[in-house]
Amino acid sequence: MVDKDAGPATLHYAHGEFAVLKAGRFATCAVTGRAIPLEILRYWSVERQEAYAGPEEARQGLVPPR
């Protein structure tokens, strides 16, 4: 049997928390494309509504290139 919740989740990012709109096991990093298990997701942009794998990816996603 295929687990229908095994793919990416659809999330709404708020300040300090996120809400799961569609069940899934991971979010996708906006910078690297890597899967981020929801239980370790700590970095996201409320304004851009996107997730980041870690602090370096968040910096890359949020700071415009020079």
PDB file with SEQRES, HELIX, SHEET and CRYST1 records, atoms N, CA, C and O in Angstrom:
SEQRES   1 A   66  MET VAL ASP LYS ASP ALA GLY PRO ALA THR LEU HIS TYR          
SEQRES   2 A   66  ALA HIS GLY GLU PHE ALA VAL LEU LYS ALA GLY ARG PHE          
SEQRES   3 A   66  ALA THR CYS ALA VAL THR GLY ARG ALA ILE PRO LEU GLU          
SEQRES   4 A   66  ILE LEU ARG TYR TRP SER VAL GLU ARG GLN GLU ALA TYR          
SEQRES   5 A   66  ALA GLY PRO GLU GLU ALA ARG GLN GLY LEU VAL PRO PRO          
SEQRES   6 A   66  ARG                                                          
HELIX    1 AA1 LEU A   38  ILE A   40  5                                   3    
HELIX    2 AA2 PRO A   55  LEU A   62  1                                   8    
SHEET    1 AA1 2 THR A  10  ALA A  14  0                                        
SHEET    2 AA1 2 GLU A  17  LYS A  22 -1                                        
SHEET    1 AA2 2 PHE A  26  THR A  28  0                                        
SHEET    2 AA2 2 ALA A  35  PRO A  37 -1                                        
SHEET    1 AA3 2 TYR A  43  SER A  45  0                                        
SHEET    2 AA3 2 GLU A  50  TYR A  52 -1                                        
CRYST1    1.000    1.000    1.000  90.00  90.00  90.00 P 1           1          
ATOM      1  N   MET A   1       0.833  -1.174   0.000  1.00  0.00           N  
ATOM      2  CA  MET A   1       0.000   0.000   0.000  1.00  0.00           C  
ATOM      3  C   MET A   1       0.889   1.253   0.000  1.00  0.00           C  
ATOM      4  O   MET A   1       1.883   1.301   0.725  1.00  0.00           O  
ATOM      5  N   VAL A   2       0.545   2.250  -0.794  1.00  0.00           N  
ATOM      6  CA  VAL A   2       1.312   3.482  -0.903  1.00  0.00           C  
ATOM      7  C   VAL A   2       0.846   4.459   0.172  1.00  0.00           C  
ATOM      8  O   VAL A   2      -0.352   4.665   0.368  1.00  0.00           O  
ATOM      9  N   ASP A   3       1.821   5.058   0.868  1.00  0.00           N  
ATOM     10  CA  ASP A   3       1.507   6.058   1.899  1.00  0.00           C  
ATOM     11  C   ASP A   3       1.266   7.395   1.211  1.00  0.00           C  
ATOM     12  O   ASP A   3       2.205   8.006   0.701  1.00  0.00           O  
ATOM     13  N   LYS A   4       0.017   7.855   1.191  1.00  0.00           N  
ATOM     14  CA  LYS A   4      -0.325   9.093   0.492  1.00  0.00           C  
ATOM     15  C   LYS A   4       0.301  10.319   1.149  1.00  0.00           C  
ATOM     16  O   LYS A   4       0.385  11.373   0.518  1.00  0.00           O  
ATOM     17  N   ASP A   5       0.745  10.205   2.410  1.00  0.00           N  
ATOM     18  CA  ASP A   5       1.367  11.320   3.120  1.00  0.00           C  
ATOM     19  C   ASP A   5       2.898  11.274   3.044  1.00  0.00           C  
ATOM     20  O   ASP A   5       3.569  11.993   3.784  1.00  0.00           O  
ATOM     21  N   ALA A   6       3.454  10.445   2.166  1.00  0.00           N  
ATOM     22  CA  ALA A   6       4.902  10.278   2.094  1.00  0.00           C  
ATOM     23  C   ALA A   6       5.589  11.404   1.332  1.00  0.00           C  
ATOM     24  O   ALA A   6       6.804  11.564   1.448  1.00  0.00           O  
ATOM     25  N   GLY A   7       4.858  12.175   0.569  1.00  0.00           N  
ATOM     26  CA  GLY A   7       5.450  13.228  -0.252  1.00  0.00           C  
ATOM     27  C   GLY A   7       5.588  14.543   0.483  1.00  0.00           C  
ATOM     28  O   GLY A   7       5.567  14.584   1.713  1.00  0.00           O  
ATOM     29  N   PRO A   8       5.732  15.629  -0.284  1.00  0.00           N  
ATOM     30  CA  PRO A   8       5.893  16.941   0.334  1.00  0.00           C  
ATOM     31  C   PRO A   8       4.586  17.443   0.945  1.00  0.00           C  
ATOM     32  O   PRO A   8       3.499  17.196   0.422  1.00  0.00           O  
ATOM     33  N   ALA A   9       4.720  18.145   2.051  1.00  0.00           N  
ATOM     34  CA  ALA A   9       3.569  18.774   2.690  1.00  0.00           C  
ATOM     35  C   ALA A   9       3.353  20.150   2.067  1.00  0.00           C  
ATOM     36  O   ALA A   9       4.287  20.752   1.536  1.00  0.00           O  
ATOM     37  N   THR A  10       2.141  20.635   2.133  1.00  0.00           N  
ATOM     38  CA  THR A  10       1.843  22.021   1.791  1.00  0.00           C  
ATOM     39  C   THR A  10       1.692  22.754   3.113  1.00  0.00           C  
ATOM     40  O   THR A  10       0.870  22.382   3.950  1.00  0.00           O  
ATOM     41  N   LEU A  11       2.494  23.803   3.298  1.00  0.00           N  
ATOM     42  CA  LEU A  11       2.544  24.498   4.576  1.00  0.00           C  
ATOM     43  C   LEU A  11       2.213  25.970   4.425  1.00  0.00           C  
ATOM     44  O   LEU A  11       2.398  26.558   3.360  1.00  0.00           O  
ATOM     45  N   HIS A  12       1.721  26.555   5.504  1.00  0.00           N  
ATOM     46  CA  HIS A  12       1.580  28.011   5.601  1.00  0.00           C  
ATOM     47  C   HIS A  12       2.508  28.438   6.728  1.00  0.00           C  
ATOM     48  O   HIS A  12       2.359  28.006   7.871  1.00  0.00           O  
ATOM     49  N   TYR A  13       3.479  29.304   6.385  1.00  0.00           N  
ATOM     50  CA  TYR A  13       4.486  29.737   7.345  1.00  0.00           C  
ATOM     51  C   TYR A  13       4.040  31.016   8.029  1.00  0.00           C  
ATOM     52  O   TYR A  13       3.664  31.986   7.372  1.00  0.00           O  
ATOM     53  N   ALA A  14       4.086  31.010   9.359  1.00  0.00           N  
ATOM     54  CA  ALA A  14       3.771  32.179  10.177  1.00  0.00           C  
ATOM     55  C   ALA A  14       4.991  32.468  11.045  1.00  0.00           C  
ATOM     56  O   ALA A  14       5.977  31.732  11.001  1.00  0.00           O  
ATOM     57  N   HIS A  15       4.925  33.525  11.821  1.00  0.00           N  
ATOM     58  CA  HIS A  15       6.033  33.873  12.705  1.00  0.00           C  
ATOM     59  C   HIS A  15       6.097  32.869  13.857  1.00  0.00           C  
ATOM     60  O   HIS A  15       5.199  32.815  14.697  1.00  0.00           O  
ATOM     61  N   GLY A  16       7.172  32.076  13.885  1.00  0.00           N  
ATOM     62  CA  GLY A  16       7.384  31.120  14.961  1.00  0.00           C  
ATOM     63  C   GLY A  16       6.676  29.790  14.829  1.00  0.00           C  
ATOM     64  O   GLY A  16       6.842  28.919  15.683  1.00  0.00           O  
ATOM     65  N   GLU A  17       5.889  29.611  13.779  1.00  0.00           N  
ATOM     66  CA  GLU A  17       5.180  28.348  13.598  1.00  0.00           C  
ATOM     67  C   GLU A  17       4.743  28.199  12.148  1.00  0.00           C  
ATOM     68  O   GLU A  17       4.744  29.158  11.376  1.00  0.00           O  
ATOM     69  N   PHE A  18       4.374  26.988  11.803  1.00  0.00           N  
ATOM     70  CA  PHE A  18       3.797  26.751  10.483  1.00  0.00           C  
ATOM     71  C   PHE A  18       2.583  25.853  10.641  1.00  0.00           C  
ATOM     72  O   PHE A  18       2.491  25.067  11.584  1.00  0.00           O  
ATOM     73  N   ALA A  19       1.656  25.982   9.706  1.00  0.00           N  
ATOM     74  CA  ALA A  19       0.455  25.153   9.700  1.00  0.00           C  
ATOM     75  C   ALA A  19       0.512  24.217   8.503  1.00  0.00           C  
ATOM     76  O   ALA A  19       0.906  24.618   7.408  1.00  0.00           O  
ATOM     77  N   VAL A  20       0.122  22.984   8.714  1.00  0.00           N  
ATOM     78  CA  VAL A  20       0.088  21.993   7.641  1.00  0.00           C  
ATOM     79  C   VAL A  20      -1.257  22.109   6.934  1.00  0.00           C  
ATOM     80  O   VAL A  20      -2.306  21.859   7.529  1.00  0.00           O  
ATOM     81  N   LEU A  21      -1.216  22.491   5.654  1.00  0.00           N  
ATOM     82  CA  LEU A  21      -2.436  22.609   4.857  1.00  0.00           C  
ATOM     83  C   LEU A  21      -2.748  21.308   4.133  1.00  0.00           C  
ATOM     84  O   LEU A  21      -3.911  20.956   3.932  1.00  0.00           O  
ATOM     85  N   LYS A  22      -1.683  20.595   3.741  1.00  0.00           N  
ATOM     86  CA  LYS A  22      -1.833  19.276   3.105  1.00  0.00           C  
ATOM     87  C   LYS A  22      -0.764  18.378   3.703  1.00  0.00           C  
ATOM     88  O   LYS A  22       0.423  18.704   3.680  1.00  0.00           O  
ATOM     89  N   ALA A  23      -1.193  17.255   4.232  1.00  0.00           N  
ATOM     90  CA  ALA A  23      -0.274  16.341   4.917  1.00  0.00           C  
ATOM     91  C   ALA A  23       0.856  15.885   4.004  1.00  0.00           C  
ATOM     92  O   ALA A  23       0.674  15.711   2.799  1.00  0.00           O  
ATOM     93  N   GLY A  24       2.000  15.700   4.592  1.00  0.00           N  
ATOM     94  CA  GLY A  24       3.184  15.208   3.911  1.00  0.00           C  
ATOM     95  C   GLY A  24       4.282  15.031   4.938  1.00  0.00           C  
ATOM     96  O   GLY A  24       4.117  15.391   6.104  1.00  0.00           O  
ATOM     97  N   ARG A  25       5.395  14.481   4.507  1.00  0.00           N  
ATOM     98  CA  ARG A  25       6.489  14.215   5.451  1.00  0.00           C  
ATOM     99  C   ARG A  25       7.579  15.259   5.429  1.00  0.00           C  
ATOM    100  O   ARG A  25       8.396  15.315   6.348  1.00  0.00           O  
ATOM    101  N   PHE A  26       7.611  16.090   4.400  1.00  0.00           N  
ATOM    102  CA  PHE A  26       8.715  17.035   4.297  1.00  0.00           C  
ATOM    103  C   PHE A  26       8.302  18.305   3.580  1.00  0.00           C  
ATOM    104  O   PHE A  26       7.279  18.364   2.897  1.00  0.00           O  
ATOM    105  N   ALA A  27       9.148  19.332   3.763  1.00  0.00           N  
ATOM    106  CA  ALA A  27       9.075  20.565   2.978  1.00  0.00           C  
ATOM    107  C   ALA A  27      10.287  20.545   2.062  1.00  0.00           C  
ATOM    108  O   ALA A  27      11.248  19.822   2.326  1.00  0.00           O  
ATOM    109  N   THR A  28      10.258  21.317   1.004  1.00  0.00           N  
ATOM    110  CA  THR A  28      11.376  21.377   0.074  1.00  0.00           C  
ATOM    111  C   THR A  28      12.119  22.687   0.253  1.00  0.00           C  
ATOM    112  O   THR A  28      11.514  23.758   0.244  1.00  0.00           O  
ATOM    113  N   CYS A  29      13.434  22.599   0.415  1.00  0.00           N  
ATOM    114  CA  CYS A  29      14.262  23.798   0.584  1.00  0.00           C  
ATOM    115  C   CYS A  29      14.205  24.630  -0.691  1.00  0.00           C  
ATOM    116  O   CYS A  29      14.435  24.116  -1.786  1.00  0.00           O  
ATOM    117  N   ALA A  30      13.897  25.918  -0.544  1.00  0.00           N  
ATOM    118  CA  ALA A  30      13.786  26.822  -1.693  1.00  0.00           C  
ATOM    119  C   ALA A  30      15.132  27.089  -2.353  1.00  0.00           C  
ATOM    120  O   ALA A  30      15.172  27.490  -3.516  1.00  0.00           O  
ATOM    121  N   VAL A  31      16.231  26.878  -1.641  1.00  0.00           N  
ATOM    122  CA  VAL A  31      17.562  27.158  -2.181  1.00  0.00           C  
ATOM    123  C   VAL A  31      18.193  25.911  -2.799  1.00  0.00           C  
ATOM    124  O   VAL A  31      18.712  25.959  -3.914  1.00  0.00           O  
ATOM    125  N   THR A  32      18.146  24.789  -2.064  1.00  0.00           N  
ATOM    126  CA  THR A  32      18.851  23.584  -2.511  1.00  0.00           C  
ATOM    127  C   THR A  32      17.952  22.548  -3.171  1.00  0.00           C  
ATOM    128  O   THR A  32      18.435  21.689  -3.908  1.00  0.00           O  
ATOM    129  N   GLY A  33      16.648  22.621  -2.916  1.00  0.00           N  
ATOM    130  CA  GLY A  33      15.738  21.607  -3.421  1.00  0.00           C  
ATOM    131  C   GLY A  33      15.696  20.350  -2.576  1.00  0.00           C  
ATOM    132  O   GLY A  33      14.978  19.406  -2.903  1.00  0.00           O  
ATOM    133  N   ARG A  34      16.476  20.326  -1.467  1.00  0.00           N  
ATOM    134  CA  ARG A  34      16.512  19.161  -0.579  1.00  0.00           C  
ATOM    135  C   ARG A  34      15.210  19.022   0.203  1.00  0.00           C  
ATOM    136  O   ARG A  34      14.547  20.010   0.518  1.00  0.00           O  
ATOM    137  N   ALA A  35      14.862  17.783   0.507  1.00  0.00           N  
ATOM    138  CA  ALA A  35      13.710  17.510   1.362  1.00  0.00           C  
ATOM    139  C   ALA A  35      14.102  17.777   2.813  1.00  0.00           C  
ATOM    140  O   ALA A  35      15.169  17.355   3.261  1.00  0.00           O  
ATOM    141  N   ILE A  36      13.233  18.482   3.547  1.00  0.00           N  
ATOM    142  CA  ILE A  36      13.462  18.786   4.958  1.00  0.00           C  
ATOM    143  C   ILE A  36      12.335  18.115   5.748  1.00  0.00           C  
ATOM    144  O   ILE A  36      11.186  18.545   5.654  1.00  0.00           O  
ATOM    145  N   PRO A  37      12.641  17.073   6.523  1.00  0.00           N  
ATOM    146  CA  PRO A  37      11.588  16.454   7.327  1.00  0.00           C  
ATOM    147  C   PRO A  37      10.933  17.506   8.220  1.00  0.00           C  
ATOM    148  O   PRO A  37      11.631  18.331   8.810  1.00  0.00           O  
ATOM    149  N   LEU A  38       9.623  17.490   8.328  1.00  0.00           N  
ATOM    150  CA  LEU A  38       8.906  18.513   9.095  1.00  0.00           C  
ATOM    151  C   LEU A  38       9.363  18.588  10.544  1.00  0.00           C  
ATOM    152  O   LEU A  38       9.350  19.664  11.143  1.00  0.00           O  
ATOM    153  N   GLU A  39       9.765  17.457  11.113  1.00  0.00           N  
ATOM    154  CA  GLU A  39      10.178  17.473  12.521  1.00  0.00           C  
ATOM    155  C   GLU A  39      11.488  18.227  12.762  1.00  0.00           C  
ATOM    156  O   GLU A  39      11.806  18.553  13.906  1.00  0.00           O  
ATOM    157  N   ILE A  40      12.251  18.510  11.700  1.00  0.00           N  
ATOM    158  CA  ILE A  40      13.485  19.292  11.890  1.00  0.00           C  
ATOM    159  C   ILE A  40      13.439  20.640  11.159  1.00  0.00           C  
ATOM    160  O   ILE A  40      14.442  21.353  11.128  1.00  0.00           O  
ATOM    161  N   LEU A  41      12.313  20.992  10.581  1.00  0.00           N  
ATOM    162  CA  LEU A  41      12.167  22.268   9.879  1.00  0.00           C  
ATOM    163  C   LEU A  41      12.218  23.420  10.888  1.00  0.00           C  
ATOM    164  O   LEU A  41      11.372  23.503  11.778  1.00  0.00           O  
ATOM    165  N   ARG A  42      13.207  24.307  10.750  1.00  0.00           N  
ATOM    166  CA  ARG A  42      13.386  25.417  11.688  1.00  0.00           C  
ATOM    167  C   ARG A  42      13.519  26.773  10.999  1.00  0.00           C  
ATOM    168  O   ARG A  42      13.420  27.808  11.658  1.00  0.00           O  
ATOM    169  N   TYR A  43      13.740  26.782   9.694  1.00  0.00           N  
ATOM    170  CA  TYR A  43      14.004  28.034   8.979  1.00  0.00           C  
ATOM    171  C   TYR A  43      13.032  28.204   7.829  1.00  0.00           C  
ATOM    172  O   TYR A  43      12.875  27.304   7.003  1.00  0.00           O  
ATOM    173  N   TRP A  44      12.369  29.371   7.771  1.00  0.00           N  
ATOM    174  CA  TRP A  44      11.459  29.678   6.678  1.00  0.00           C  
ATOM    175  C   TRP A  44      11.257  31.169   6.590  1.00  0.00           C  
ATOM    176  O   TRP A  44      11.623  31.914   7.500  1.00  0.00           O  
ATOM    177  N   SER A  45      10.669  31.604   5.485  1.00  0.00           N  
ATOM    178  CA  SER A  45      10.327  33.002   5.287  1.00  0.00           C  
ATOM    179  C   SER A  45       8.809  33.141   5.291  1.00  0.00           C  
ATOM    180  O   SER A  45       8.111  32.507   4.500  1.00  0.00           O  
ATOM    181  N   VAL A  46       8.314  33.981   6.194  1.00  0.00           N  
ATOM    182  CA  VAL A  46       6.879  34.260   6.237  1.00  0.00           C  
ATOM    183  C   VAL A  46       6.487  35.045   4.988  1.00  0.00           C  
ATOM    184  O   VAL A  46       5.465  34.757   4.366  1.00  0.00           O  
ATOM    185  N   GLU A  47       7.295  36.032   4.625  1.00  0.00           N  
ATOM    186  CA  GLU A  47       6.984  36.884   3.482  1.00  0.00           C  
ATOM    187  C   GLU A  47       7.009  36.109   2.162  1.00  0.00           C  
ATOM    188  O   GLU A  47       6.141  36.296   1.310  1.00  0.00           O  
ATOM    189  N   ARG A  48       7.995  35.250   2.003  1.00  0.00           N  
ATOM    190  CA  ARG A  48       8.129  34.484   0.745  1.00  0.00           C  
ATOM    191  C   ARG A  48       7.402  33.152   0.777  1.00  0.00           C  
ATOM    192  O   ARG A  48       7.230  32.515  -0.263  1.00  0.00           O  
ATOM    193  N   GLN A  49       6.972  32.721   1.965  1.00  0.00           N  
ATOM    194  CA  GLN A  49       6.290  31.436   2.132  1.00  0.00           C  
ATOM    195  C   GLN A  49       7.121  30.300   1.534  1.00  0.00           C  
ATOM    196  O   GLN A  49       6.645  29.521   0.708  1.00  0.00           O  
ATOM    197  N   GLU A  50       8.404  30.230   1.989  1.00  0.00           N  
ATOM    198  CA  GLU A  50       9.278  29.159   1.535  1.00  0.00           C  
ATOM    199  C   GLU A  50      10.152  28.686   2.684  1.00  0.00           C  
ATOM    200  O   GLU A  50      10.434  29.433   3.621  1.00  0.00           O  
ATOM    201  N   ALA A  51      10.574  27.431   2.595  1.00  0.00           N  
ATOM    202  CA  ALA A  51      11.372  26.786   3.632  1.00  0.00           C  
ATOM    203  C   ALA A  51      12.839  26.759   3.240  1.00  0.00           C  
ATOM    204  O   ALA A  51      13.190  26.833   2.062  1.00  0.00           O  
ATOM    205  N   TYR A  52      13.701  26.651   4.273  1.00  0.00           N  
ATOM    206  CA  TYR A  52      15.145  26.572   4.065  1.00  0.00           C  
ATOM    207  C   TYR A  52      15.706  25.440   4.923  1.00  0.00           C  
ATOM    208  O   TYR A  52      15.256  25.223   6.049  1.00  0.00           O  
ATOM    209  N   ALA A  53      16.688  24.723   4.384  1.00  0.00           N  
ATOM    210  CA  ALA A  53      17.256  23.562   5.070  1.00  0.00           C  
ATOM    211  C   ALA A  53      18.042  23.946   6.324  1.00  0.00           C  
ATOM    212  O   ALA A  53      18.129  23.147   7.256  1.00  0.00           O  
ATOM    213  N   GLY A  54      18.609  25.138   6.366  1.00  0.00           N  
ATOM    214  CA  GLY A  54      19.410  25.557   7.522  1.00  0.00           C  
ATOM    215  C   GLY A  54      19.688  27.043   7.464  1.00  0.00           C  
ATOM    216  O   GLY A  54      19.180  27.738   6.585  1.00  0.00           O  
ATOM    217  N   PRO A  55      20.497  27.540   8.399  1.00  0.00           N  
ATOM    218  CA  PRO A  55      20.751  28.979   8.452  1.00  0.00           C  
ATOM    219  C   PRO A  55      21.469  29.525   7.216  1.00  0.00           C  
ATOM    220  O   PRO A  55      21.174  30.637   6.778  1.00  0.00           O  
ATOM    221  N   GLU A  56      22.385  28.776   6.661  1.00  0.00           N  
ATOM    222  CA  GLU A  56      23.101  29.249   5.465  1.00  0.00           C  
ATOM    223  C   GLU A  56      22.157  29.345   4.267  1.00  0.00           C  
ATOM    224  O   GLU A  56      22.227  30.302   3.495  1.00  0.00           O  
ATOM    225  N   GLU A  57      21.285  28.369   4.113  1.00  0.00           N  
ATOM    226  CA  GLU A  57      20.310  28.403   3.024  1.00  0.00           C  
ATOM    227  C   GLU A  57      19.322  29.549   3.220  1.00  0.00           C  
ATOM    228  O   GLU A  57      18.906  30.190   2.255  1.00  0.00           O  
ATOM    229  N   ALA A  58      18.947  29.805   4.476  1.00  0.00           N  
ATOM    230  CA  ALA A  58      18.050  30.929   4.765  1.00  0.00           C  
ATOM    231  C   ALA A  58      18.715  32.244   4.387  1.00  0.00           C  
ATOM    232  O   ALA A  58      18.087  33.118   3.788  1.00  0.00           O  
ATOM    233  N   ARG A  59      19.984  32.379   4.737  1.00  0.00           N  
ATOM    234  CA  ARG A  59      20.718  33.596   4.366  1.00  0.00           C  
ATOM    235  C   ARG A  59      20.765  33.759   2.858  1.00  0.00           C  
ATOM    236  O   ARG A  59      20.534  34.852   2.341  1.00  0.00           O  
ATOM    237  N   GLN A  60      21.062  32.685   2.155  1.00  0.00           N  
ATOM    238  CA  GLN A  60      21.121  32.736   0.687  1.00  0.00           C  
ATOM    239  C   GLN A  60      19.759  33.083   0.093  1.00  0.00           C  
ATOM    240  O   GLN A  60      19.676  33.827  -0.884  1.00  0.00           O  
ATOM    241  N   GLY A  61      18.717  32.557   0.669  1.00  0.00           N  
ATOM    242  CA  GLY A  61      17.373  32.811   0.144  1.00  0.00           C  
ATOM    243  C   GLY A  61      16.843  34.197   0.461  1.00  0.00           C  
ATOM    244  O   GLY A  61      16.027  34.739  -0.284  1.00  0.00           O  
ATOM    245  N   LEU A  62      17.304  34.772   1.560  1.00  0.00           N  
ATOM    246  CA  LEU A  62      16.750  36.038   2.014  1.00  0.00           C  
ATOM    247  C   LEU A  62      17.588  37.264   1.644  1.00  0.00           C  
ATOM    248  O   LEU A  62      17.057  38.368   1.534  1.00  0.00           O  
ATOM    249  N   VAL A  63      18.888  37.072   1.453  1.00  0.00           N  
ATOM    250  CA  VAL A  63      19.765  38.205   1.127  1.00  0.00           C  
ATOM    251  C   VAL A  63      19.968  38.249  -0.380  1.00  0.00           C  
ATOM    252  O   VAL A  63      20.422  37.271  -0.975  1.00  0.00           O  
ATOM    253  N   PRO A  64      19.629  39.396  -1.012  1.00  0.00           N  
ATOM    254  CA  PRO A  64      19.831  39.481  -2.460  1.00  0.00           C  
ATOM    255  C   PRO A  64      21.316  39.361  -2.820  1.00  0.00           C  
ATOM    256  O   PRO A  64      22.168  39.859  -2.085  1.00  0.00           O  
ATOM    257  N   PRO A  65      21.631  38.709  -3.937  1.00  0.00           N  
ATOM    258  CA  PRO A  65      23.043  38.594  -4.351  1.00  0.00           C  
ATOM    259  C   PRO A  65      23.599  39.975  -4.677  1.00  0.00           C  
ATOM    260  O   PRO A  65      22.879  40.864  -5.131  1.00  0.00           O  
ATOM    261  N   ARG A  66      24.890  40.131  -4.435  1.00  0.00           N  
ATOM    262  CA  ARG A  66      25.553  41.417  -4.716  1.00  0.00           C  
ATOM    263  C   ARG A  66      25.952  41.525  -6.161  1.00  0.00           C  
ATOM    264  O   ARG A  66      26.519  42.538  -6.571  1.00  0.00           O  
TER     265      ARG A  66                                                      
END                                                                             
